[in-house]
Amino acid sequence: MQYYLLAGNLFRLQRLRWVMETSMLKTLANKHPSTVSKMAARYKATISTPRGPRTCFQVTVNRSGGRNPLIARFGDIWLVRQRHPVLNDQAPILATTRGNELIHRHLADGCEMCGARSNVEVHHVRHLADLNKPGRRGAGH
Protein backbone atom coordinates (compact mmCIF):
# COMPACT_ATOMS: atom_id res chain seq x y z
CA MET A 1 0.00 0.00 0.00
CA GLN A 2 2.82 2.39 0.81
CA TYR A 3 4.08 2.20 -2.76
CA TYR A 4 0.73 3.31 -4.20
CA LEU A 5 0.35 6.24 -1.79
CA LEU A 6 2.50 8.26 -4.23
CA ALA A 7 0.04 7.76 -7.10
CA GLY A 8 -2.26 10.54 -8.25
CA ASN A 9 -5.08 8.13 -9.18
CA LEU A 10 -5.20 6.27 -5.89
CA PHE A 11 -9.01 6.34 -5.95
CA ARG A 12 -8.90 3.52 -8.52
CA LEU A 13 -7.76 1.14 -5.77
CA GLN A 14 -11.16 1.51 -4.07
CA ARG A 15 -12.59 -1.01 -6.54
CA LEU A 16 -9.80 -3.49 -5.72
CA ARG A 17 -10.39 -2.93 -2.01
CA TRP A 18 -14.10 -3.62 -2.46
CA VAL A 19 -13.40 -6.85 -4.38
CA MET A 20 -10.93 -8.07 -1.74
CA GLU A 21 -13.29 -7.15 1.11
CA THR A 22 -16.24 -8.89 -0.53
CA SER A 23 -14.15 -11.97 -1.24
CA MET A 24 -12.98 -12.08 2.39
CA LEU A 25 -16.54 -11.80 3.72
CA LYS A 26 -17.84 -14.45 1.31
CA THR A 27 -15.04 -16.81 2.33
CA LEU A 28 -15.84 -16.30 6.01
CA ALA A 29 -19.57 -16.77 5.39
CA ASN A 30 -18.86 -20.03 3.57
CA LYS A 31 -16.46 -21.27 6.24
CA HIS A 32 -18.88 -20.51 9.09
CA PRO A 33 -22.27 -21.41 7.61
CA SER A 34 -23.67 -17.89 7.69
CA THR A 35 -24.36 -14.89 5.49
CA VAL A 36 -22.09 -12.11 4.26
CA SER A 37 -24.04 -9.45 6.19
CA LYS A 38 -23.76 -11.43 9.45
CA MET A 39 -20.00 -11.80 8.98
CA ALA A 40 -19.67 -8.07 8.25
CA ALA A 41 -21.60 -7.21 11.42
CA ARG A 42 -19.62 -9.72 13.50
CA TYR A 43 -16.14 -8.49 12.52
CA LYS A 44 -16.88 -4.78 12.04
CA ALA A 45 -14.78 -2.53 14.28
CA THR A 46 -14.08 1.18 14.62
CA ILE A 47 -10.47 2.10 15.32
CA SER A 48 -8.71 5.40 15.87
CA THR A 49 -6.17 6.51 13.28
CA PRO A 50 -4.14 9.72 12.86
CA ARG A 51 -6.82 10.91 10.38
CA GLY A 52 -9.69 10.13 12.76
CA PRO A 53 -11.92 7.12 13.43
CA ARG A 54 -11.99 4.44 10.73
CA THR A 55 -14.36 1.51 10.22
CA CYS A 56 -12.64 -1.73 9.30
CA PHE A 57 -12.87 -5.46 9.90
CA GLN A 58 -10.94 -6.84 12.85
CA VAL A 59 -10.37 -10.26 14.41
CA THR A 60 -8.82 -10.49 17.87
CA VAL A 61 -7.46 -13.75 19.30
CA ASN A 62 -6.78 -13.61 23.03
CA ARG A 63 -3.80 -15.64 24.21
CA SER A 64 -3.03 -17.15 27.59
CA GLY A 65 0.07 -16.63 29.70
CA GLY A 66 -0.10 -12.85 29.79
CA ARG A 67 0.81 -12.53 26.10
CA ASN A 68 -0.62 -9.74 23.96
CA PRO A 69 -3.63 -10.68 21.82
CA LEU A 70 -3.20 -11.30 18.10
CA ILE A 71 -5.04 -8.70 16.02
CA ALA A 72 -5.70 -8.93 12.26
CA ARG A 73 -7.29 -5.97 10.48
CA PHE A 74 -8.56 -5.30 6.97
CA GLY A 75 -9.37 -1.81 5.72
CA ASP A 76 -7.51 0.20 8.35
CA ILE A 77 -5.32 2.11 5.85
CA TRP A 78 -6.66 5.30 4.30
CA LEU A 79 -6.40 5.35 0.51
CA VAL A 80 -5.49 9.04 0.30
CA ARG A 81 -2.56 10.39 -1.71
CA GLN A 82 0.50 11.39 0.28
CA ARG A 83 3.00 13.56 -1.52
CA HIS A 84 5.89 12.60 0.78
CA PRO A 85 5.11 9.19 2.31
CA VAL A 86 7.62 7.31 4.41
CA LEU A 87 8.39 4.06 2.61
CA ASN A 88 9.58 1.27 4.87
CA ASP A 89 11.23 -1.19 2.50
CA GLN A 90 12.34 -4.21 4.45
CA ALA A 91 14.63 -6.97 3.31
CA PRO A 92 12.92 -10.37 3.17
CA ILE A 93 13.53 -12.61 6.15
CA LEU A 94 14.80 -16.01 5.08
CA ALA A 95 13.44 -18.15 7.89
CA THR A 96 14.05 -21.48 6.21
CA THR A 97 16.50 -22.93 3.72
CA ARG A 98 13.85 -25.04 2.00
CA GLY A 99 12.30 -23.64 -1.14
CA ASN A 100 14.61 -20.67 -1.55
CA GLU A 101 17.92 -22.24 -2.50
CA LEU A 102 18.42 -19.82 -5.39
CA ILE A 103 17.97 -16.85 -3.08
CA HIS A 104 20.60 -18.21 -0.69
CA ARG A 105 22.97 -18.86 -3.58
CA HIS A 106 22.50 -15.33 -4.86
CA LEU A 107 23.06 -13.81 -1.42
CA ALA A 108 26.30 -15.80 -1.03
CA ASP A 109 27.85 -13.08 -3.23
CA GLY A 110 30.42 -15.26 -4.89
CA CYS A 111 31.01 -17.41 -7.95
CA GLU A 112 30.27 -21.08 -7.33
CA MET A 113 32.66 -22.24 -10.06
CA CYS A 114 35.80 -20.18 -9.49
CA GLY A 115 35.13 -18.89 -5.95
CA ALA A 116 35.75 -15.22 -6.84
CA ARG A 117 34.25 -12.62 -4.50
CA SER A 118 34.89 -9.58 -6.73
CA ASN A 119 34.66 -9.15 -10.50
CA VAL A 120 32.29 -12.09 -10.62
CA GLU A 121 32.04 -13.59 -14.12
CA VAL A 122 29.12 -15.39 -15.67
CA HIS A 123 29.79 -19.07 -16.35
CA HIS A 124 27.28 -20.83 -18.57
CA VAL A 125 26.13 -24.05 -16.93
CA ARG A 126 23.40 -26.16 -18.46
CA HIS A 127 22.03 -27.36 -15.11
CA LEU A 128 22.69 -26.26 -11.55
CA ALA A 129 23.32 -29.91 -10.70
CA ASP A 130 26.34 -29.85 -13.03
CA LEU A 131 28.23 -27.32 -10.88
CA ASN A 132 29.85 -29.94 -8.66
CA LYS A 133 30.14 -32.64 -11.30
CA PRO A 134 33.55 -34.30 -11.51
CA GLY A 135 35.35 -33.75 -14.81
CA ARG A 136 33.68 -30.45 -15.65
CA ARG A 137 35.74 -27.76 -17.32
CA GLY A 138 37.75 -25.50 -15.03
CA ALA A 139 36.73 -22.08 -13.83
CA GLY A 140 36.91 -19.21 -16.27
CA HIS A 141 36.05 -21.29 -19.36
N, C-alpha and C positions, 0 to 999 in steps of 0.2 A: 504494500500500500504506500509506503514511504516514497517509492520511486515515482508513482503516478501523482503524488501531491504537487509535482512541478508542472503538470500538464494544464493547459488552458481549457481543455474540454473535459474536465473531470466529471462533469454531470453525466456523461455517457456511461460511466461505471455504475450508475444507479440501476440500470437494467440488469447488469450482471449481478449486482448485489441482490436484487429481487429474485432472480433465478436461483441463486445459491441458497437464499433464505427459504424459498418455497420448497426446494429440493430437500433441505435439511428437515423442515417441518413434515413433509410427506414421508420421509424415511423414518422419523420418530413415530409418526402416526401408524405406520405399517408395523414397526417393531413392537410397539405397545398397542395392541388392538384398540384404536381410538380414532379421533378425527383430527384434521389439521387445526381447526379452530380451538379444540381442547388442548392440543400441544402448545399452541401459541399462547394461550391463557396461562398454562401451567408454568412455562419457562420465561415468561415476560418479566423483565426487571427494569427498574429505573436507576441509573447510576449517575454520579456526579462527575463531570469532566471539566477541564479548564474553560470550555465554551458554554458551560451550563449543564443542566440535567439532560440525559440522553436515554431513550428507551431502546433496549436491546434484549437479546435472549441470553440467559445465564443459567448454568448448572453448577451447583455447589455440592461437593462431596466432603462431608466431615470425616476427619481421621482421628483415630484414637492415639493415646500416648502424648497428648499435648502438642501434636504437630498442627501446623496451619492447614486449613481446609484447601482442597484443590478447587479452583474456580476456572471454568471455561466460558468465554463470552463470544457472542457473534453480533456484530453490528455496533460495536462501541467506538468505532473510529469515524470521525466526521469526514465526509467526502467534500472538503472545501479546499480550494487551491491555496497553497502556501508559496509565496514567492521565494522564501529562503528557509526551506525545511532543513532539519538536522537529519542527515541520513546516517543510520547506524549499520554500516556494512560489517558483517561478522564473518570470519573465516569458518568454514564448515568444521564441525567436530567429528573426527573419525573415531568413533567409539568401538568399532570392531574391524578386524582385518578381513573378514569374509565379505565378498561381494564388491570390494573396492580395491582390488589388487592393482589396477592400473593407476588409480589415484596415488597409492602408496609408492609405486614405482616412479611416478612423475615427481612426487615430492622428495624423493631421494636425491635429486639434483646431481645426478652423475650418469655417465655412460655405462651401461651394463656390459658392453663388449670390451672397451678399452680401459674403463675405470677412470677416465678423465673427469675432473671436477670443474675445469674452466675450458673455454673454447670447445664446448661439446659438439661433436660432429654427428651427422645423421648416418647411421648404418642401415642399409636395407636388409631386412630379415623377413623371410617369407612367413614364418610363424613364430610367435613368442616362445613356443616350446623349443625351437631350434637354437635359442641363445646359449644354452649350456650343453649343447650336443658335442660329443667328442669328434674331432676331425674337422670341425668347421674352420673356415678361413680365419686368419688372424685379424686382430683389430686394425682398423684403418683401411681395410680393403673394401 
